[in-house]
Amino acid sequence: MRLLRGSLILFVLSGAALYALSAFRTTSFQSQLPQTPPATPLQFMEPRISTIVIPVRVRLSALTELMERKAERSGTGVENDFAGRVLRDDRITYAWRRSDFSVAPDRGSLKIAADLAGEARAEGTFAILPLGVSAVVNGKASITVRPELLSNWRLKGNIGNFGVDLSRAEIDMGPTTVSVRTALSKIVRREVDRKINEANGKLADSTFLEDAMRREWPKLCRVVEVDKVQGVPPFFVAVDPVEILAAQPVISGDSIDLLVGVKARVSAGSQRGAPNCEFPRQISIVPSSPEGQFEIFLPIETSFDYINESLSGAVAGRTFTDEERGLSVKVRSLKIRPLGKALLVAADVTVRSSGLIGYVSGQASGTIYARAVPRIDGAKRLLVLDDVKLDVESQRPLTAVMGDAAAAVVERVLADKARLDIGREAGRIKERAAAAVDTLNRRNGSVKLEAKIDDIALEGVASDERNLRIIATAKGSAKTEVLVVTLSD
């Protein structure tokens, strides 16, 4: 009896095993490649605005050195008829010399001052008696300057508030006493007022700012051919400057702080463009800021061969399980190609079912196709696939073998796992941006310019038949210090 019972149990177990083996099926399926429209070459992208704003600090010591080189340190002069009708042939001859200039901020202006020292000699004839007496004169003189930038490329000096304070000196010339201080003060004030009017007029009419920028304008207007990288053909970046930015000078401490900048339309594509680069008629006056910043549009292209190699390295050979449905998906290979403005994903997969919750036990292998929209996750530096949808015709062979749930699981695996780390591409963009910015960094005897890349923002993608373009913006900071000021005569 015990032998019979054991034989019966063995028979039942063997039958169950045979049933299980017969129920677990291994098959393959073949999906038809969807028809895809031909990919158009990457054209010049919709222009993006790049902005560079750089604070420029001009040391007052540099301005002082310029004035010392340009201004006279001494002089002589003659003033006739200073005594009215008391003397005949009367005149004052004088000689002066100044100290070094002192330059300091004064309520939003620059105050320029110097000590004066000199001698004066008064001469004349009383009746038939010639007279001549000399005196030593000392004093101080000062003016204020408040430069103002105008939108028509002109500079308003606002030079004025001239002050002169000479020591008291009187000369006794017989019938009259001559106040040297009064006479020389009038002379000095008249001459300085004439020179101030001259200087204000020259600044108002001067085109030196506009001329200087016109000389530099062709250097800003350019089309750059980007070198071939990773088998990617060269493409072109066109820079079209459109606006000049500047802030009013701010005078404080030991410097004059300026702010200058440029806005440019930047576009990129596989064809060489032709930027317009019309010189702006006016400067855009903007608020002053101590911080310099720039945002430079920097597209970069990489080949689908590289992307597919990287994607396969990230997901090929990996198995992803949906425990709730008892399904697993093993990705054997994964490739993407352009599909209009989207991507076509070709996944070679093996889908396996454990037979739980009514699903057929077995596995099926084959290639399935899906449409997806590429998106850049800038924060995580990832290329991800959004809106993944299996091609209707493509999924039918799979669902016929494994059921509708298998298609849903494959779709989710592609959406969640088919992600490409583009940190390497971001690094390439940063290196390119840093190389471009490094050409700005310079220090010589007169100017120190410092610029650096702070961050790379990855913003979007576009593609053609062979390449994928990553759209990025390099953000950074910059500052300039003028150590020596030069000015042509």
Residue pairs with C-beta under 8 A, 6 or more apart in sequence:
20 361
23 355
23 360
23 361
23 362
24 355
24 361
24 362
25 360
25 361
25 362
25 363
25 401
26 362
26 363
26 364
27 362
27 363
27 364
27 365
27 401
28 364
28 365
28 366
29 364
29 365
29 366
29 397
29 398
29 400
29 401
30 366
30 367
30 397
31 366
31 367
31 368
31 369
31 391
31 393
31 394
31 395
31 396
31 397
31 398
32 393
32 394
33 346
33 369
34 344
34 369
34 371
34 391
34 393
34 394
36 337
36 338
36 339
36 340
36 344
37 339
37 340
38 465
39 338
39 339
39 340
39 463
39 464
39 465
40 464
41 270
41 271
41 464
41 465
42 235
42 269
42 270
42 301
42 462
42 463
42 464
42 467
42 469
43 269
43 270
43 271
44 238
44 267
44 268
44 269
44 271
44 273
45 267
45 268
45 269
45 299
45 462
45 469
45 471
46 267
47 240
47 265
47 266
47 267
48 265
48 266
48 267
48 297
48 473
49 263
49 264
49 265
49 266
49 297
50 239
50 263
50 264
50 265
50 266
50 294
50 295
50 296
50 297
50 473
51 245
51 261
51 262
51 263
51 264
51 293
51 294
51 295
52 261
52 262
52 294
52 296
52 478
53 245
53 259
53 260
53 261
53 286
53 289
53 292
53 293
53 294
53 478
54 259
54 260
54 261
54 292
54 294
54 449
54 451
54 478
54 479
54 480
55 257
55 258
55 259
55 289
55 290
55 291
55 292
55 478
55 479
55 480
56 257
56 258
56 259
56 260
56 479
56 480
56 481
56 482
57 255
57 256
57 257
57 258
57 479
57 480
57 481
57 482
58 255
58 256
58 257
58 258
58 481
58 482
58 485
59 254
59 255
59 481
59 482
59 483
60 103
60 104
60 105
60 110
60 254
60 255
60 256
61 254
62 482
62 483
62 484
62 485
63 103
63 110
63 256
63 485
64 100
64 101
64 102
64 103
65 484
65 485
66 485
66 486
66 487
67 101
67 103
67 112
68 100
68 101
70 487
71 101
73 97
73 98
74 95
74 96
74 97
74 98
75 95
75 96
76 93
76 94
76 95
76 96
77 93
77 94
77 187
77 191
78 91
78 92
78 93
78 94
79 91
79 92
79 94
79 183
79 187
80 90
80 91
81 90
81 91
82 90
82 91
82 92
82 122
82 178
82 183
83 90
83 122
83 124
83 173
83 176
83 178
86 124
86 126
86 175
86 176
87 124
87 125
87 126
87 131
87 173
87 175
87 176
88 124
88 125
88 126
89 123
89 124
89 125
90 122
90 123
90 124
90 125
91 122
91 123
91 124
92 120
92 121
92 122
92 123
92 178
92 180
92 183
92 184
92 187
93 120
93 121
93 123
94 118
94 119
94 120
94 121
94 137
94 184
94 187
95 118
95 119
96 116
96 117
96 118
97 116
97 117
97 118
98 114
98 115
98 116
98 117
98 141
99 114
99 115
99 116
99 117
100 114
101 112
101 113
101 114
102 112
102 113
102 114
103 110
103 111
103 112
104 110
104 111
105 111
105 251
105 252
105 253
106 144
108 146
108 251
109 144
109 145
109 146
109 158
109 161
109 251
110 144
110 145
110 146
110 251
110 256
111 142
111 143
111 144
112 142
112 143
112 144
112 145
113 140
113 141
113 142
114 140
114 141
114 142
115 138
115 139
115 140
116 137
116 138
116 139
116 140
116 141
116 164
116 166
117 136
117 137
117 138
118 136
118 137
118 138
119 134
119 135
119 136
119 137
120 134
120 135
120 137
120 169
120 171
120 180
120 183
120 184
121 132
121 133
121 134
121 135
122 131
122 132
122 133
122 134
122 135
122 171
122 173
122 178
122 180
123 130
123 131
123 132
124 130
124 131
124 132
124 173
125 131
126 173
126 174
126 175
129 174
131 173
131 174
133 171
133 172
133 173
133 178
134 171
135 169
135 170
135 171
135 180
136 169
137 166
137 167
137 169
137 180
137 181
137 184
138 166
138 167
139 164
139 165
139 166
139 167
139 181
140 163
140 164
140 165
141 162
141 163
141 164
141 165
141 188
141 192
142 161
142 162
142 163
142 164
143 159
143 160
143 161
143 162
143 163
143 192
143 196
144 158
144 159
144 160
144 161
145 157
145 158
145 159
146 157
146 158
146 251
147 155
147 156
147 157
147 158
147 249
147 256
148 155
148 156
148 157
148 158
148 248
148 249
149 155
149 156
149 246
149 247
149 248
149 249
149 283
149 285
150 156
150 283
151 282
151 283
151 284
151 285
152 281
152 282
152 283
153 207
153 209
153 210
153 213
153 282
153 283
154 203
154 204
154 205
154 206
154 207
154 209
155 203
155 204
155 206
155 209
156 200
156 203
156 204
157 199
157 200
157 203
157 204
158 200
159 196
159 199
159 200
160 196
162 189
162 192
162 193
162 196
164 185
164 188
164 189
164 192
166 180
166 181
166 184
166 185
166 188
167 181
168 181
169 179
169 180
169 181
170 177
170 178
170 179
170 180
170 181
171 177
171 178
171 180
213 244
213 279
214 279
217 241
217 277
217 279
218 277
220 239
220 241
220 262
220 264
220 277
221 239
221 240
221 241
221 275
221 277
222 238
222 239
222 275
223 236
223 237
223 238
223 239
223 272
223 273
223 274
223 275
224 236
224 237
224 238
224 239
225 234
225 235
225 236
225 272
226 234
226 235
226 236
226 237
226 300
227 234
228 234
229 300
229 301
229 302
229 428
230 302
230 303
230 306
231 303
231 305
231 306
232 301
232 302
232 303
232 466
232 467
233 270
233 466
233 467
235 268
235 269
235 270
235 299
235 301
236 268
236 269
236 270
236 271
236 272
236 273
237 266
237 267
237 268
237 298
237 299
238 266
238 267
238 268
238 272
238 273
238 274
238 275
239 264
239 265
239 266
239 275
240 264
240 265
240 266
240 267
240 275
240 276
240 277
241 262
241 263
241 264
241 277
242 263
242 264
242 265
242 278
242 280
243 262
243 263
243 280
243 284
244 260
244 261
244 262
244 280
244 283
244 284
245 259
245 260
245 261
245 262
245 263
245 283
245 284
245 286
246 258
246 259
246 260
246 261
246 283
246 284
246 285
246 286
247 258
247 259
247 260
247 285
247 286
247 287
247 288
247 289
248 285
248 288
249 256
249 257
249 258
250 256
250 257
250 258
250 288
251 257
257 288
257 290
259 286
259 288
259 289
259 292
261 286
265 275
266 296
266 297
267 273
268 297
268 299
268 469
270 464
291 477
292 451
292 477
292 478
292 479
292 480
293 475
293 476
293 477
293 478
294 451
294 474
294 475
294 476
294 477
294 478
295 473
295 474
295 475
296 433
296 436
296 473
296 474
296 476
297 471
297 472
297 473
298 429
298 432
298 433
298 456
298 472
298 473
298 474
299 469
299 470
299 471
299 472
300 425
300 428
300 429
300 432
300 469
300 470
300 472
301 467
301 468
301 469
301 470
302 425
302 467
302 468
302 470
303 466
303 467
303 468
304 336
304 337
304 338
304 463
304 466
304 467
304 468
307 336
307 383
307 420
307 468
308 334
308 335
308 336
310 420
310 421
311 334
311 335
311 336
311 418
311 420
312 333
312 334
312 335
314 419
314 420
314 421
315 331
315 334
315 417
315 418
316 331
316 332
316 333
316 334
317 330
317 331
317 332
318 330
318 331
318 417
319 328
319 329
319 330
319 331
320 328
320 329
320 330
320 331
320 413
320 417
321 327
321 328
321 329
322 328
322 329
322 409
322 412
325 356
325 357
325 359
325 405
325 409
326 353
326 354
326 355
326 356
326 357
326 359
327 351
327 352
327 353
327 354
327 359
327 402
327 405
327 406
327 409
328 351
328 352
329 349
329 350
329 351
329 352
329 409
329 410
329 413
330 349
330 350
330 351
330 352
331 347
331 348
331 349
331 413
331 417
332 348
332 349
332 350
332 365
333 347
333 348
334 345
334 346
334 347
334 348
334 418
335 345
335 346
336 343
336 344
336 345
336 346
336 372
337 343
337 344
337 346
338 344
338 463
338 464
338 465
339 371
341 373
342 371
342 372
342 373
342 374
343 371
343 372
343 373
343 374
343 385
343 463
344 369
344 370
344 371
345 369
345 370
345 371
345 372
345 385
345 388
345 414
345 418
346 367
346 368
346 369
347 367
347 368
347 369
347 370
347 410
347 414
347 418
348 365
348 366
348 367
349 365
349 366
349 367
349 368
349 410
350 363
350 364
350 365
351 363
351 364
351 365
351 398
351 402
351 406
351 409
351 410
352 362
352 363
353 359
353 360
353 361
353 362
353 363
353 402
353 403
353 406
354 361
355 361
355 362
359 402
359 403
359 405
360 402
360 403
362 401
362 402
364 398
364 401
364 402
364 406
366 397
366 398
368 390
368 391
368 394
368 395
368 398
368 410
369 390
369 391
369 394
370 388
370 389
370 390
370 391
370 394
370 410
370 411
370 414
371 387
371 388
371 389
371 391
372 385
372 386
372 387
372 388
372 389
372 414
372 415
372 418
373 385
373 386
373 387
374 383
374 384
374 385
374 386
374 461
374 463
374 468
375 383
375 384
375 385
375 386
375 460
375 461
376 382
376 383
376 384
376 422
376 458
376 459
376 460
376 461
376 470
376 471
377 383
377 384
378 457
378 458
378 459
381 421
381 422
381 423
381 426
381 458
382 419
382 420
382 421
382 422
383 419
383 420
383 422
383 461
384 419
385 414
385 415
385 418
385 419
386 415
388 411
388 414
388 415
389 411
390 407
390 410
390 411
395 407
395 410
398 406
398 407
398 410
399 406
399 407
422 458
422 470
425 470
426 456
426 458
426 472
429 456
429 458
429 470
429 472
429 474
430 453
430 456
430 474
433 453
433 456
433 474
433 476
434 452
434 453
437 451
437 452
437 453
437 474
437 476
437 478
440 449
440 451
440 478
441 449
441 450
441 451
442 448
442 449
443 449
445 483
445 484
446 482
446 483
446 484
446 485
446 486
447 480
447 481
447 482
447 483
447 484
448 480
448 481
448 483
449 478
449 479
449 480
450 478
450 479
450 480
451 476
451 477
451 478
451 479
452 476
452 477
452 478
453 474
453 475
453 476
454 475
454 476
454 477
455 474
455 475
455 476
456 472
456 473
456 474
456 475
457 472
457 473
457 474
457 475
458 470
458 471
458 472
459 471
459 472
459 473
460 470
460 471
461 468
461 469
461 470
461 471
462 468
462 469
462 471
463 469
